[in-house]
Amino acid sequence: MNRPRILVVYTSRSGNTEALARALAEGAAEAGNRNVEVVVKKARDVSRQDVEEACALAFGSPTYYSYMSGELKALFDDALLYKDSFYSKPTVAFATGNGGQSKCVESIEAILELFEAMLIQKSDILSPGLAVQGNPDEGALRQAKAVGRKLGEAGVEYACRKGSEGIIVGKGK
Ligand SMILES: Cc1cc2nc3c(=O)[nH]c(=O)nc-3n(C[C@H](O)[C@H](O)[C@H](O)COP(=O)(O)O)c2cc1C
């Protein structure tokens, strides 16, 4: 039986968002008594099959003009064709920026909600989620790791719910 797979997707030019992605992945790997597989990929390398086969998904981006990066947006544009594979799947959004990072997180969350994914933590003004200013410090990395673990556990639960062996499919299947 395949281990539940957690997919962490990110874009990053100067490493800030990548550092968060790696910490999140580290936390996710601790889920299910470490009986999970964690895959970390840049958005441009992510295929439809990657999304379909994952039982939990994280999406992260630097903030560009108060929005997610073009590369992550391009992934979501393509994903409209297979949006059913997001249905009820545990997901989380994360971002770095120079002050506008919450807007970036919100832009990712808006699409995940449109795809009817399950956000394991939805950010708002009181709880801005995984939105980090600049290069993540130790506290931010710790938070990312904790969120990753939570995502991993939700992914394991999702996989059990689907009783899945191999490919995990979405809505109505
Ligand atoms: C083209 C461009 C546009 C940006 N626009 C914003 C912005 O609107 N708001 C903001 O807070 N930061 C903005 N930034 C800053 C980046 O989001 C920030 O430096 C981020 O942490 C970089 O992530 P990375 O190291 O993963 O590439 C911008 C950076 C670039 C290069």
The ligand as an ORCA input file, in Angstrom:
! r2SCAN-3c Opt
* xyz 0 1
  C       8.429     41.887     -8.534
  C       8.252     41.920     -7.043
  C       7.088     42.435     -6.514
  C       6.890     42.435     -5.130
  N       5.718     42.932     -4.633
  C       5.499     42.896     -3.302
  C       4.266     43.368     -2.767
  O       3.368     43.819     -3.464
  N       4.088     43.300     -1.417
  C       5.055     42.809     -0.572
  O       4.831     42.756      0.618
  N       6.243     42.354     -1.064
  C       6.492     42.384     -2.398
  N       7.682     41.921     -2.899
  C       8.678     41.358     -1.969
  C       8.700     39.838     -1.950
  O       7.404     39.316     -1.805
  C       9.535     39.324     -0.757
  O      10.847     39.796     -0.859
  C       9.519     37.809     -0.677
  O       9.867     37.395      0.632
  C      10.472     37.155     -1.646
  O      10.322     35.770     -1.537
  P      11.406     34.731     -2.057
  O      12.684     34.985     -1.280
  O      10.831     33.406     -1.752
  O      11.611     34.961     -3.517
  C       7.898     41.934     -4.272
  C       9.081     41.434     -4.827
  C       9.249     41.419     -6.200
  C      10.534     40.848     -6.762
*
